[in-house]
Structure formats: structure tokens, C-alpha cells
Amino acid sequence: MAADPSWDQIRTYLSTATCYGYQQDGQVVGAILLTNERPEIREIKSIAVAPTYQHQGIAKALLNAAIAVCRQDPTCRELQIGTGNSSLRQLAIYQRAGFELVDIWVDYFVDNYPAPIYENGMVRLRQSMIEEVTTHVESE
């Protein structure tokens, strides 16, 4: 069920991550890992769903739960997530959930993974956790 193919990479953040699980049929079938990258920034490091439970909205439910946790945390100002540039389904889910594209790390997989991963880079997205205040100005 791992979303990250490298246990070496997972070990770099697993001990400091908060893990949220999704239970169905009496077993954990999905998980999301949330880390504190900096005092005001959280990052979703991994979203994984067991193969037989995929395409049932579990990843979206986990993503929405992480967003809700961050919105309730007064110290969190931004939530980030990254995915491979060819992960079109995931990118669409993230953008529908309110994330916006901020960066592409072209050599991310070459620099961080020993086995070849055929992507042109890591797409980075962010979502502000600060409620934007809009002012309505009436015309005279």
C-alpha cells in the first residue's frame, strides 16, 4: 500500500509524521502521512490506498481530513503536497481540493531515488490555510 517506492525516503519522515488511517471492513485500507516542514507549513508526504479499495473516494476522504486538520491548527498557514508530473489523476484531485501549482523540481527523482523513476520531475502544490477576508464595497 506504499505510495512511495523507496523505504529509504519513507524512513526520513516516518518517525516525525502524523499518520491518519481510513478503516473499512474492519481493517485499515488507506493512510495519509502529514509532517511539519517548518513551524507554519505542513506537508502531505504520502497518500496510500490498498489496491482493492482504490477509486472509491478513500484518497479524497484522507486528503479532505488532512486539510481539515490543518485548517483547525492555528499555527498552520500552508499545506503542501508533491507528486510526479505524469500523475494526472492525483493532480486533478489536488487541484479540485484547492491546491495550486507552485513549482516543479525537475531532477527530484534522479537526485533522491536510487532506482529509476520515469518522471520529468516533482510537481509541488500548496494551499493556504489562512481564510482570505474579502471586503465588499458598495458603489454609490
N, CA, C and O atoms as a GROMACS GRO file, in nm:
protein
  560
    1MET      N    1   0.082  -0.119   0.000
    1MET     CA    2   0.000   0.000   0.000
    1MET      C    3   0.087   0.125   0.000
    1MET      O    4   0.032   0.235   0.006
    2ALA      N    5   0.216   0.115  -0.006
    2ALA     CA    6   0.304   0.232   0.000
    2ALA      C    7   0.290   0.316  -0.126
    2ALA      O    8   0.290   0.264  -0.238
    3ALA      N    9   0.277   0.448  -0.107
    3ALA     CA   10   0.270   0.540  -0.220
    3ALA      C   11   0.409   0.580  -0.265
    3ALA      O   12   0.426   0.631  -0.376
    4ASP      N   13   0.507   0.559  -0.180
    4ASP     CA   14   0.645   0.595  -0.210
    4ASP      C   15   0.723   0.465  -0.230
    4ASP      O   16   0.724   0.380  -0.141
    5PRO      N   17   0.788   0.447  -0.345
    5PRO     CA   18   0.858   0.320  -0.372
    5PRO      C   19   0.989   0.302  -0.296
    5PRO      O   20   1.050   0.195  -0.304
    6SER      N   21   1.034   0.402  -0.225
    6SER     CA   22   1.163   0.394  -0.156
    6SER      C   23   1.146   0.397  -0.005
    6SER      O   24   1.108   0.500   0.052
    7TRP      N   25   1.174   0.283   0.061
    7TRP     CA   26   1.168   0.280   0.207
    7TRP      C   27   1.273   0.372   0.267
    7TRP      O   28   1.252   0.424   0.377
    8ASP      N   29   1.383   0.395   0.198
    8ASP     CA   30   1.483   0.489   0.249
    8ASP      C   31   1.423   0.630   0.260
    8ASP      O   32   1.446   0.701   0.358
    9GLN      N   33   1.346   0.669   0.159
    9GLN     CA   34   1.281   0.801   0.163
    9GLN      C   35   1.174   0.806   0.273
    9GLN      O   36   1.164   0.904   0.346
   10ILE      N   37   1.096   0.698   0.284
   10ILE     CA   38   0.990   0.694   0.385
   10ILE      C   39   1.050   0.705   0.525
   10ILE      O   40   0.995   0.774   0.610
   11ARG      N   41   1.162   0.638   0.548
   11ARG     CA   42   1.226   0.642   0.680
   11ARG      C   43   1.270   0.783   0.718
   11ARG      O   44   1.280   0.814   0.837
   12THR      N   45   1.297   0.870   0.621
   12THR     CA   46   1.343   1.005   0.653
   12THR      C   47   1.234   1.089   0.719
   12THR      O   48   1.264   1.185   0.790
   13TYR      N   49   1.108   1.053   0.698
   13TYR     CA   50   1.000   1.132   0.756
   13TYR      C   51   0.901   1.052   0.841
   13TYR      O   52   0.820   1.112   0.912
   14LEU      N   53   0.906   0.923   0.838
   14LEU     CA   54   0.807   0.841   0.907
   14LEU      C   55   0.804   0.865   1.058
   14LEU      O   56   0.697   0.872   1.118
   15SER      N   57   0.920   0.877   1.120
   15SER     CA   58   0.925   0.890   1.266
   15SER      C   59   0.872   1.026   1.315
   15SER      O   60   0.836   1.039   1.432
   16THR      N   61   0.867   1.124   1.228
   16THR     CA   62   0.818   1.256   1.269
   16THR      C   63   0.682   1.290   1.209
   16THR      O   64   0.628   1.397   1.234
   17ALA      N   65   0.627   1.200   1.130
   17ALA     CA   66   0.499   1.225   1.064
   17ALA      C   67   0.383   1.184   1.154
   17ALA      O   68   0.396   1.097   1.240
   18THR      N   69   0.269   1.247   1.130
   18THR     CA   70   0.145   1.205   1.193
   18THR      C   71   0.070   1.125   1.087
   18THR      O   72   0.051   1.172   0.975
   19CYS      N   73   0.028   1.006   1.124
   19CYS     CA   74  -0.038   0.916   1.029
   19CYS      C   75  -0.187   0.910   1.062
   19CYS      O   76  -0.225   0.889   1.177
   20TYR      N   77  -0.269   0.927   0.960
   20TYR     CA   78  -0.413   0.912   0.974
   20TYR      C   79  -0.454   0.796   0.884
   20TYR      O   80  -0.409   0.785   0.770
   21GLY      N   81  -0.540   0.710   0.936
   21GLY     CA   82  -0.582   0.593   0.861
   21GLY      C   83  -0.730   0.598   0.826
   21GLY      O   84  -0.808   0.671   0.886
   22TYR      N   85  -0.764   0.519   0.727
   22TYR     CA   86  -0.903   0.506   0.684
   22TYR      C   87  -0.940   0.359   0.699
   22TYR      O   88  -0.878   0.271   0.640
   23GLN      N   89  -1.043   0.333   0.780
   23GLN     CA   90  -1.084   0.196   0.805
   23GLN      C   91  -1.210   0.162   0.726
   23GLN      O   92  -1.302   0.242   0.715
   24GLN      N   93  -1.209   0.040   0.673
   24GLN     CA   94  -1.327  -0.012   0.606
   24GLN      C   95  -1.323  -0.163   0.624
   24GLN      O   96  -1.217  -0.224   0.618
   25ASP      N   97  -1.438  -0.222   0.645
   25ASP     CA   98  -1.446  -0.367   0.663
   25ASP      C   99  -1.355  -0.416   0.776
   25ASP      O  100  -1.299  -0.526   0.768
   26GLY      N  101  -1.339  -0.333   0.881
   26GLY     CA  102  -1.261  -0.372   0.997
   26GLY      C  103  -1.111  -0.370   0.979
   26GLY      O  104  -1.038  -0.424   1.063
   27GLN      N  105  -1.062  -0.310   0.871
   27GLN     CA  106  -0.918  -0.303   0.850
   27GLN      C  107  -0.878  -0.167   0.794
   27GLN      O  108  -0.959  -0.098   0.730
   28VAL      N  109  -0.754  -0.129   0.818
   28VAL     CA  110  -0.703  -0.004   0.762
   28VAL      C  111  -0.674  -0.028   0.614
   28VAL      O  112  -0.595  -0.116   0.578
   29VAL      N  113  -0.740   0.050   0.530
   29VAL     CA  114  -0.725   0.032   0.385
   29VAL      C  115  -0.662   0.154   0.318
   29VAL      O  116  -0.634   0.153   0.198
   30GLY      N  117  -0.639   0.259   0.397
   30GLY     CA  118  -0.576   0.379   0.343
   30GLY      C  119  -0.506   0.455   0.454
   30GLY      O  120  -0.541   0.443   0.571
   31ALA      N  121  -0.406   0.533   0.414
   31ALA     CA  122  -0.332   0.612   0.512
   31ALA      C  123  -0.277   0.738   0.446
   31ALA      O  124  -0.252   0.743   0.326
   32ILE      N  125  -0.261   0.840   0.529
   32ILE     CA  126  -0.200   0.965   0.484
   32ILE      C  127  -0.100   1.008   0.591
   32ILE      O  128  -0.129   1.000   0.710
   33LEU      N  129   0.016   1.054   0.548
   33LEU     CA  130   0.120   1.100   0.639
   33LEU      C  131   0.136   1.249   0.626
   33LEU      O  132   0.151   1.302   0.516
   34LEU      N  133   0.131   1.318   0.738
   34LEU     CA  134   0.139   1.463   0.743
   34LEU      C  135   0.258   1.502   0.829
   34LEU      O  136   0.272   1.456   0.943
   35THR      N  137   0.344   1.588   0.776
   35THR     CA  138   0.463   1.630   0.850
   35THR      C  139   0.462   1.781   0.874
   35THR      O  140   0.392   1.856   0.805
   36ASN      N  141   0.540   1.823   0.972
   36ASN     CA  142   0.565   1.965   0.997
   36ASN      C  143   0.697   1.997   0.929
   36ASN      O  144   0.803   1.957   0.977
   37GLU      N  145   0.692   2.068   0.820
   37GLU     CA  146   0.814   2.101   0.747
   37GLU      C  147   0.886   2.220   0.810
   37GLU      O  148   1.008   2.221   0.824
   38ARG      N  149   0.809   2.319   0.845
   38ARG     CA  150   0.856   2.437   0.917
   38ARG      C  151   0.744   2.473   1.013
   38ARG      O  152   0.635   2.417   1.003
   39PRO      N  153   0.768   2.564   1.106
   39PRO     CA  154   0.666   2.591   1.207
   39PRO      C  155   0.525   2.618   1.152
   39PRO      O  156   0.427   2.578   1.214
   40GLU      N  157   0.514   2.683   1.037
   40GLU     CA  158   0.382   2.718   0.985
   40GLU      C  159   0.342   2.639   0.862
   40GLU      O  160   0.237   2.665   0.804
   41ILE      N  161   0.423   2.542   0.822
   41ILE     CA  162   0.396   2.467   0.698
   41ILE      C  163   0.387   2.318   0.728
   41ILE      O  164   0.475   2.261   0.792
   42ARG      N  165   0.279   2.257   0.680
   42ARG     CA  166   0.262   2.112   0.687
   42ARG      C  167   0.274   2.057   0.545
   42ARG      O  168   0.245   2.126   0.447
   43GLU      N  169   0.318   1.932   0.536
   43GLU     CA  170   0.327   1.869   0.405
   43GLU      C  171   0.268   1.730   0.411
   43GLU      O  172   0.293   1.653   0.504
   44ILE      N  173   0.189   1.698   0.310
   44ILE     CA  174   0.140   1.562   0.294
   44ILE      C  175   0.250   1.487   0.221
   44ILE      O  176   0.282   1.517   0.105
   45LYS      N  177   0.308   1.390   0.289
   45LYS     CA  178   0.420   1.314   0.231
   45LYS      C  179   0.373   1.194   0.153
   45LYS      O  180   0.438   1.152   0.057
   46SER      N  181   0.260   1.137   0.193
   46SER     CA  182   0.216   1.014   0.129
   46SER      C  183   0.067   0.994   0.148
   46SER      O  184   0.014   1.015   0.257
   47ILE      N  185   0.001   0.955   0.043
   47ILE     CA  186  -0.138   0.908   0.049
   47ILE      C  187  -0.137   0.772  -0.018
   47ILE      O  188  -0.095   0.758  -0.133
   48ALA      N  189  -0.182   0.671   0.055
   48ALA     CA  190  -0.182   0.535   0.000
   48ALA      C  191  -0.314   0.466   0.030
   48ALA      O  192  -0.369   0.480   0.139
   49VAL      N  193  -0.363   0.393  -0.068
   49VAL     CA  194  -0.486   0.316  -0.053
   49VAL      C  195  -0.459   0.176  -0.107
   49VAL      O  196  -0.400   0.161  -0.214
   50ALA      N  197  -0.502   0.075  -0.032
   50ALA     CA  198  -0.484  -0.064  -0.076
   50ALA      C  199  -0.546  -0.082  -0.215
   50ALA      O  200  -0.653  -0.028  -0.242
   51PRO      N  201  -0.480  -0.158  -0.302
   51PRO     CA  202  -0.526  -0.172  -0.441
   51PRO      C  203  -0.674  -0.208  -0.458
   51PRO      O  204  -0.740  -0.153  -0.545
   52THR      N  205  -0.726  -0.299  -0.378
   52THR     CA  206  -0.866  -0.340  -0.395
   52THR      C  207  -0.966  -0.233  -0.348
   52THR      O  208  -1.086  -0.247  -0.372
   53TYR      N  209  -0.918  -0.128  -0.283
   53TYR     CA  210  -1.005  -0.022  -0.233
   53TYR      C  211  -0.985   0.109  -0.310
   53TYR      O  212  -1.046   0.211  -0.275
   54GLN      N  213  -0.902   0.107  -0.411
   54GLN     CA  214  -0.876   0.230  -0.487
   54GLN      C  215  -0.997   0.268  -0.572
   54GLN      O  216  -1.081   0.184  -0.604
   55HIS      N  217  -1.003   0.395  -0.609
   55HIS     CA  218  -1.110   0.451  -0.694
   55HIS      C  219  -1.247   0.444  -0.627
   55HIS      O  220  -1.349   0.429  -0.693
   56GLN      N  221  -1.246   0.456  -0.493
   56GLN     CA  222  -1.371   0.457  -0.417
   56GLN      C  223  -1.384   0.584  -0.334
   56GLN      O  224  -1.473   0.593  -0.249
   57GLY      N  225  -1.298   0.682  -0.357
   57GLY     CA  226  -1.305   0.808  -0.285
   57GLY      C  227  -1.228   0.811  -0.153
   57GLY      O  228  -1.237   0.909  -0.079
   58ILE      N  229  -1.154   0.705  -0.123
   58ILE     CA  230  -1.081   0.699   0.003
   58ILE      C  231  -0.966   0.800   0.006
   58ILE      O  232  -0.947   0.868   0.106
   59ALA      N  233  -0.892   0.812  -0.103
   59ALA     CA  234  -0.782   0.909  -0.108
   59ALA      C  235  -0.837   1.051  -0.091
   59ALA      O  236  -0.776   1.134  -0.023
   60LYS      N  237  -0.951   1.080  -0.153
   60LYS     CA  238  -1.012   1.213  -0.138
   60LYS      C  239  -1.054   1.237   0.006
   60LYS      O  240  -1.037   1.346   0.059
   61ALA      N  241  -1.110   1.134   0.071
   61ALA     CA  242  -1.151   1.148   0.211
   61ALA      C  243  -1.030   1.174   0.300
   61ALA      O  244  -1.036   1.258   0.390
   62LEU      N  245  -0.919   1.103   0.276
   62LEU     CA  246  -0.797   1.124   0.353
   62LEU      C  247  -0.742   1.265   0.329
   62LEU      O  248  -0.699   1.333   0.423
   63LEU      N  249  -0.743   1.308   0.204
   63LEU     CA  250  -0.695   1.442   0.170
   63LEU      C  251  -0.780   1.549   0.239
   63LEU      O  252  -0.727   1.644   0.296
   64ASN      N  253  -0.911   1.532   0.234
   64ASN     CA  254  -1.000   1.629   0.300
   64ASN      C  255  -0.981   1.630   0.451
   64ASN      O  256  -0.990   1.735   0.514
   65ALA      N  257  -0.953   1.513   0.509
   65ALA     CA  258  -0.927   1.507   0.653
   65ALA      C  259  -0.799   1.582   0.688
   65ALA      O  260  -0.795   1.653   0.789
   66ALA      N  261  -0.694   1.567   0.607
   66ALA     CA  262  -0.568   1.639   0.632
   66ALA      C  263  -0.589   1.790   0.619
   66ALA      O  264  -0.535   1.867   0.699
   67ILE      N  265  -0.665   1.831   0.521
   67ILE     CA  266  -0.695   1.974   0.504
   67ILE      C  267  -0.770   2.025   0.627
   67ILE      O  268  -0.740   2.133   0.678
   68ALA      N  269  -0.868   1.949   0.674
   68ALA     CA  270  -0.946   1.990   0.792
   68ALA      C  271  -0.857   2.001   0.916
   68ALA      O  272  -0.871   2.095   0.994
   69VAL      N  273  -0.766   1.905   0.935
   69VAL     CA  274  -0.674   1.909   1.048
   69VAL      C  275  -0.590   2.036   1.042
   69VAL      O  276  -0.572   2.104   1.143
   70CYS      N  277  -0.539   2.068   0.924
   70CYS     CA  278  -0.455   2.188   0.910
   70CYS      C  279  -0.535   2.316   0.929
   70CYS      O  280  -0.484   2.412   0.986
   71ARG      N  281  -0.658   2.318   0.881
   71ARG     CA  282  -0.742   2.438   0.899
   71ARG      C  283  -0.775   2.461   1.046
   71ARG      O  284  -0.792   2.576   1.089
   72GLN      N  285  -0.783   2.354   1.124
   72GLN     CA  286  -0.813   2.366   1.267
   72GLN      C  287  -0.690   2.400   1.350
   72GLN      O  288  -0.703   2.435   1.467
   73ASP      N  289  -0.572   2.390   1.291
   73ASP     CA  290  -0.447   2.418   1.362
   73ASP      C  291  -0.414   2.566   1.342
   73ASP      O  292  -0.378   2.606   1.232
   74PRO      N  293  -0.424   2.647   1.448
   74PRO     CA  294  -0.400   2.791   1.431
   74PRO      C  295  -0.256   2.825   1.393
   74PRO      O  296  -0.230   2.937   1.348
   75THR      N  297  -0.163   2.732   1.410
   75THR     CA  298  -0.023   2.760   1.373
   75THR      C  299   0.006   2.726   1.227
   75THR      O  300   0.110   2.766   1.174
   76CYS      N  301  -0.084   2.654   1.162
   76CYS     CA  302  -0.061   2.612   1.023
   76CYS      C  303  -0.112   2.720   0.926
   76CYS      O  304  -0.230   2.756   0.928
   77ARG      N  305  -0.022   2.768   0.844
   77ARG     CA  306  -0.058   2.871   0.746
   77ARG      C  307  -0.063   2.817   0.604
   77ARG      O  308  -0.123   2.879   0.515
   78GLU      N  309   0.001   2.701   0.582
   78GLU     CA  310   0.008   2.646   0.446
   78GLU      C  311   0.022   2.495   0.451
   78GLU      O  312   0.090   2.439   0.537
   79LEU      N  313  -0.045   2.428   0.356
   79LEU     CA  314  -0.034   2.284   0.339
   79LEU      C  315   0.023   2.259   0.200
   79LEU      O  316  -0.024   2.317   0.102
   80GLN      N  317   0.124   2.173   0.192
   80GLN     CA  318   0.190   2.143   0.065
   80GLN      C  319   0.178   1.995   0.032
   80GLN      O  320   0.156   1.911   0.120
   81ILE      N  321   0.192   1.965  -0.097
   81ILE     CA  322   0.194   1.827  -0.143
   81ILE      C  323   0.273   1.822  -0.274
   81ILE      O  324   0.276   1.920  -0.348
   82GLY      N  325   0.335   1.709  -0.301
   82GLY     CA  326   0.408   1.692  -0.426
   82GLY      C  327   0.373   1.560  -0.490
   82GLY      O  328   0.336   1.464  -0.421
   83THR      N  329   0.383   1.554  -0.622
   83THR     CA  330   0.357   1.430  -0.695
   83THR      C  331   0.432   1.435  -0.827
   83THR      O  332   0.475   1.541  -0.871
   84GLY      N  333   0.448   1.320  -0.888
   84GLY     CA  334   0.516   1.315  -1.018
   84GLY      C  335   0.438   1.392  -1.123
   84GLY      O  336   0.315   1.401  -1.117
   85ASN      N  337   0.508   1.446  -1.220
   85ASN     CA  338   0.442   1.531  -1.319
   85ASN      C  339   0.345   1.455  -1.408
   85ASN      O  340   0.257   1.517  -1.469
   86SER      N  341   0.357   1.323  -1.418
   86SER     CA  342   0.264   1.248  -1.502
   86SER      C  343   0.148   1.188  -1.422
   86SER      O  344   0.068   1.112  -1.476
   87SER      N  345   0.138   1.222  -1.296
   87SER     CA  346   0.030   1.171  -1.210
   87SER      C  347  -0.094   1.258  -1.228
   87SER      O  348  -0.136   1.329  -1.137
   88LEU      N  349  -0.152   1.252  -1.346
   88LEU     CA  350  -0.260   1.343  -1.382
   88LEU      C  351  -0.384   1.326  -1.295
   88LEU      O  352  -0.447   1.425  -1.259
   89ARG      N  353  -0.418   1.203  -1.260
   89ARG     CA  354  -0.535   1.180  -1.174
   89ARG      C  355  -0.516   1.247  -1.038
   89ARG      O  356  -0.606   1.314  -0.988
   90GLN      N  357  -0.396   1.229  -0.978
   90GLN     CA  358  -0.368   1.289  -0.849
   90GLN      C  359  -0.367   1.442  -0.858
   90GLN      O  360  -0.421   1.510  -0.772
   91LEU      N  361  -0.305   1.494  -0.964
   91LEU     CA  362  -0.302   1.639  -0.981
   91LEU      C  363  -0.443   1.698  -0.988
   91LEU      O  364  -0.470   1.802  -0.929
   92ALA      N  365  -0.532   1.631  -1.058
   92ALA     CA  366  -0.670   1.678  -1.069
   92ALA      C  367  -0.739   1.676  -0.933
   92ALA      O  368  -0.810   1.769  -0.898
   93ILE      N  369  -0.717   1.569  -0.855
   93ILE     CA  370  -0.777   1.559  -0.722
   93ILE      C  371  -0.726   1.673  -0.634
   93ILE      O  372  -0.804   1.738  -0.564
   94TYR      N  373  -0.595   1.696  -0.636
   94TYR     CA  374  -0.536   1.800  -0.553
   94TYR      C  375  -0.587   1.938  -0.592
   94TYR      O  376  -0.618   2.021  -0.506
   95GLN      N  377  -0.597   1.963  -0.722
   95GLN     CA  378  -0.644   2.095  -0.766
   95GLN      C  379  -0.791   2.115  -0.732
   95GLN      O  380  -0.830   2.225  -0.693
   96ARG      N  381  -0.873   2.012  -0.746
   96ARG     CA  382  -1.014   2.023  -0.707
   96ARG      C  383  -1.029   2.047  -0.557
   96ARG      O  384  -1.126   2.108  -0.513
   97ALA      N  385  -0.932   1.998  -0.479
   97ALA     CA  386  -0.936   2.018  -0.334
   97ALA      C  387  -0.884   2.155  -0.293
   97ALA      O  388  -0.882   2.187  -0.174
   98GLY      N  389  -0.841   2.237  -0.390
   98GLY     CA  390  -0.799   2.373  -0.360
   98GLY      C  391  -0.650   2.398  -0.363
   98GLY      O  392  -0.605   2.508  -0.329
   99PHE      N  393  -0.571   2.298  -0.403
   99PHE     CA  394  -0.426   2.318  -0.414
   99PHE      C  395  -0.394   2.386  -0.545
   99PHE      O  396  -0.463   2.367  -0.645
  100GLU      N  397  -0.288   2.466  -0.544
  100GLU     CA  398  -0.245   2.533  -0.667
  100GLU      C  399  -0.098   2.502  -0.693
  100GLU      O  400  -0.018   2.490  -0.600
  101LEU      N  401  -0.064   2.490  -0.818
  101LEU     CA  402   0.073   2.460  -0.861
  101LEU      C  403   0.165   2.575  -0.825
  101LEU      O  404   0.135   2.691  -0.853
  102VAL      N  405   0.279   2.541  -0.763
  102VAL     CA  406   0.375   2.645  -0.727
  102VAL      C  407   0.515   2.620  -0.782
  102VAL      O  408   0.593   2.714  -0.797
  103ASP      N  409   0.549   2.494  -0.813
  103ASP     CA  410   0.687   2.467  -0.854
  103ASP      C  411   0.697   2.329  -0.918
  103ASP      O  412   0.612   2.243  -0.896
  104ILE      N  413   0.801   2.310  -0.996
  104ILE     CA  414   0.836   2.178  -1.048
  104ILE      C  415   0.983   2.157  -1.018
  104ILE      O  416   1.068   2.236  -1.059
  105TRP      N  417   1.014   2.050  -0.945
  105TRP     CA  418   1.152   2.014  -0.916
  105TRP      C  419   1.195   1.912  -1.021
  105TRP      O  420   1.166   1.793  -1.007
  106VAL      N  421   1.262   1.959  -1.125
  106VAL     CA  422   1.292   1.878  -1.242
  106VAL      C  423   1.371   1.752  -1.209
  106VAL      O  424   1.334   1.645  -1.257
  107ASP      N  425   1.474   1.760  -1.130
  107ASP     CA  426   1.559   1.643  -1.103
  107ASP      C  427   1.529   1.576  -0.968
  107ASP      O  428   1.614   1.505  -0.916
  108TYR      N  429   1.412   1.597  -0.914
  108TYR     CA  430   1.380   1.544  -0.781
  108TYR      C  431   1.400   1.392  -0.773
  108TYR      O  432   1.465   1.343  -0.680
  109PHE      N  433   1.346   1.318  -0.868
  109PHE     CA  434   1.352   1.172  -0.860
  109PHE      C  435   1.493   1.120  -0.891
  109PHE      O  436   1.536   1.021  -0.832
  110VAL      N  437   1.563   1.185  -0.980
  110VAL     CA  438   1.701   1.146  -1.012
  110VAL      C  439   1.789   1.170  -0.889
  110VAL      O  440   1.875   1.087  -0.857
  111ASP      N  441   1.768   1.281  -0.822
  111ASP     CA  442   1.851   1.317  -0.707
  111ASP      C  443   1.819   1.240  -0.579
  111ASP      O  444   1.905   1.228  -0.492
  112ASN      N  445   1.698   1.188  -0.566
  112ASN     CA  446   1.655   1.131  -0.439
  112ASN      C  447   1.622   0.982  -0.438
  112ASN      O  448   1.595   0.925  -0.332
  113TYR      N  449   1.622   0.917  -0.554
  113TYR     CA  450   1.585   0.777  -0.560
  113TYR      C  451   1.691   0.696  -0.633
  113TYR      O  452   1.737   0.735  -0.741
  114PRO      N  453   1.731   0.581  -0.574
  114PRO     CA  454   1.834   0.500  -0.639
  114PRO      C  455   1.785   0.428  -0.765
  114PRO      O  456   1.858   0.419  -0.863
  115ALA      N  457   1.662   0.379  -0.763
  115ALA     CA  458   1.607   0.310  -0.880
  115ALA      C  459   1.543   0.414  -0.972
  115ALA      O  460   1.490   0.515  -0.925
  116PRO      N  461   1.549   0.389  -1.102
  116PRO     CA  462   1.492   0.487  -1.194
  116PRO      C  463   1.341   0.504  -1.176
  116PRO      O  464   1.267   0.407  -1.166
  117ILE      N  465   1.298   0.629  -1.172
  117ILE     CA  466   1.156   0.664  -1.172
  117ILE      C  467   1.138   0.752  -1.294
  117ILE      O  468   1.202   0.857  -1.305
  118TYR      N  469   1.052   0.711  -1.382
  118TYR     CA  470   1.038   0.780  -1.510
  118TYR      C  471   0.936   0.892  -1.503
  118TYR      O  472   0.821   0.877  -1.546
  119GLU      N  473   0.980   1.001  -1.450
  119GLU     CA  474   0.902   1.124  -1.439
  119GLU      C  475   0.993   1.237  -1.483
  119GLU      O  476   1.116   1.225  -1.479
  120ASN      N  477   0.935   1.346  -1.525
  120ASN     CA  478   1.014   1.463  -1.560
  120ASN      C  479   1.028   1.558  -1.443
  120ASN      O  480   1.077   1.670  -1.460
  121GLY      N  481   0.986   1.515  -1.327
  121GLY     CA  482   1.002   1.599  -1.209
  121GLY      C  483   0.888   1.585  -1.112
  121GLY      O  484   0.787   1.520  -1.139
  122MET      N  485   0.907   1.649  -0.998
  122MET     CA  486   0.806   1.652  -0.892
  122MET      C  487   0.730   1.783  -0.904
  122MET      O  488   0.789   1.892  -0.903
  123VAL      N  489   0.599   1.772  -0.915
  123VAL     CA  490   0.513   1.889  -0.919
  123VAL      C  491   0.476   1.922  -0.774
  123VAL      O  492   0.427   1.837  -0.700
  124ARG      N  493   0.500   2.045  -0.734
  124ARG     CA  494   0.471   2.091  -0.599
  124ARG      C  495   0.346   2.179  -0.601
  124ARG      O  496   0.332   2.268  -0.685
  125LEU      N  497   0.256   2.152  -0.506
  125LEU     CA  498   0.133   2.229  -0.493
  125LEU      C  499   0.119   2.277  -0.349
  125LEU      O  500   0.176   2.219  -0.258
  126ARG      N  501   0.042   2.382  -0.331
  126ARG     CA  502   0.020   2.438  -0.197
  126ARG      C  503  -0.124   2.484  -0.185
  126ARG      O  504  -0.193   2.510  -0.283
  127GLN      N  505  -0.165   2.494  -0.058
  127GLN     CA  506  -0.296   2.551  -0.027
  127GLN      C  507  -0.280   2.636   0.098
  127GLN      O  508  -0.226   2.591   0.199
  128SER      N  509  -0.327   2.757   0.090
  128SER     CA  510  -0.322   2.846   0.206
  128SER      C  511  -0.427   2.801   0.307
  128SER      O  512  -0.539   2.766   0.270
  129MET      N  513  -0.390   2.803   0.433
  129MET     CA  514  -0.483   2.769   0.540
  129MET      C  515  -0.539   2.894   0.606
  129MET      O  516  -0.614   2.887   0.703
  130ILE      N  517  -0.501   3.009   0.552
  130ILE     CA  518  -0.547   3.136   0.606
  130ILE      C  519  -0.674   3.176   0.531
  130ILE      O  520  -0.676   3.183   0.409
  131GLU      N  521  -0.778   3.200   0.606
  131GLU     CA  522  -0.903   3.244   0.545
  131GLU      C  523  -0.882   3.383   0.486
  131GLU      O  524  -0.839   3.476   0.555
  132GLU      N  525  -0.914   3.396   0.360
  132GLU     CA  526  -0.900   3.527   0.298
  132GLU      C  527  -1.023   3.610   0.330
  132GLU      O  528  -1.137   3.564   0.319
  133VAL      N  529  -0.999   3.731   0.371
  133VAL     CA  530  -1.107   3.822   0.404
  133VAL      C  531  -1.132   3.909   0.282
  133VAL      O  532  -1.041   3.975   0.230
  134THR      N  533  -1.255   3.909   0.237
  134THR     CA  534  -1.289   3.994   0.123
  134THR      C  535  -1.376   4.108   0.173
  134THR      O  536  -1.460   4.092   0.262
  135THR      N  537  -1.355   4.220   0.116
  135THR     CA  538  -1.430   4.338   0.153
  135THR      C  539  -1.523   4.374   0.038
  135THR      O  540  -1.481   4.387  -0.077
  136HIS      N  541  -1.646   4.389   0.070
  136HIS     CA  542  -1.745   4.429  -0.031
  136HIS      C  543  -1.762   4.580  -0.024
  136HIS      O  544  -1.796   4.634   0.081
  137VAL      N  545  -1.739   4.645  -0.133
  137VAL     CA  546  -1.754   4.790  -0.139
  137VAL      C  547  -1.874   4.820  -0.227
  137VAL      O  548  -1.878   4.784  -0.344
  138GLU      N  549  -1.970   4.886  -0.166
  138GLU     CA  550  -2.089   4.921  -0.242
  138GLU      C  551  -2.064   5.048  -0.321
  138GLU      O  552  -2.001   5.142  -0.272
  139SER      N  553  -2.113   5.051  -0.442
  139SER     CA  554  -2.098   5.172  -0.521
  139SER      C  555  -2.210   5.268  -0.485
  139SER      O  556  -2.321   5.228  -0.450
  140GLU      N  557  -2.179   5.394  -0.493
  140GLU     CA  558  -2.275   5.497  -0.451
  140GLU      C  559  -2.365   5.535  -0.563
  140GLU      O  560  -2.452   5.620  -0.546
   0.00000   0.00000   0.00000
